[in-house]
């Protein structure tokens, strides 16, 4: 049984962990975002503290890249906005 775990299950677990780690969004600077994305982020900065932005290249689904901007609001609330490269807000999440 120990041999089965060592030779079969542990390598499979390693593959799953590597795949999960590589699926993370890539943090980028605001200046690396397309101008329309920067404009949306700057508009939200007037109302909330900008925490950062990342790019999700959608490698799994093959879709276009999405920019995910995170902001802090008063009273410990947070928001995350998903923005297309053209500057369209695709999703707004309050946490």
N, C-alpha and C positions, 0 to 999 in steps of 0.2 A: 504494500500500500504506500509506503514512504517513497518507493522508487517511482510509482505512478505519479504521485504528487510532484516530486522533484523533476521528472522528465517530461511531463505532459501539462500539468495544471499551472505550474509556476511560469513556464515560458509563455503560455497563453495569457496569463495575467499581465505579464510584462508587455505584451503586444497591445492589450487593451489600455494600459496606463500610458504608453507612448502615444497611441492614437488620440487619447483624451488630451494629453499635454500639448500636442501639436495643433489641436483644434481651437486653442485659445486665440482671442483677438490680439492684434498687434498694437500696442500703445504707440501713438504718434503725437507729434506736436501740432498745435493749431495751424501753424504755418505750412505744414505738410498736407493739409486738407484742401480740397478744391475751393475756390472762392465762394461758390454758393453755399457750401457747408459752413465755411467760416462766418458768412453773413447770418445764418440761422443761429449759430452758437453765440455770436456777439449780441444778437437780439435777446437771447435768454439770459445773457450775463447781466443785463440791466435789472433782472429780477431775482437772480440766484447766483450763488458762488460756483464758478466753473471749477470742476475737479479734474477733468481730463477727457481725452478723446481717444478712441481706438478704431482700427479698421478691421472689419470682418470681411475677408475676401470670399466667403461663401464657397470654399473649395469643395465641400461635400455636395452641395446642391447645384453647383455650377452657375448660380445666379450672379448678378452684379454685386460689387462691393457695397457694403453699408457702413456708415460711420456712426459710432455709438458715443454720444456725449453724456457725461455724468455731471450733475449739479447737486449742491446742497441747498436746501431751503431752510427757513427759520423753523425752530422747534424740532430739529433733528430729522426732518423729512428729507427725502432724496428723490430726484427724478432722473430718468434715463431716457434719452431721445435717440431714436434711430433715424438717420438722415440719408437720403439717396445722394449720389454724387452731384445731382442736379439741384440739390437744396430742398427737396420735398421731404417733409416730416412723415415718415412711414409708420412710426409707432411712438407712443408717449406712455411711459410707465411711471407711476408715483409709488414710492416704496416707503 
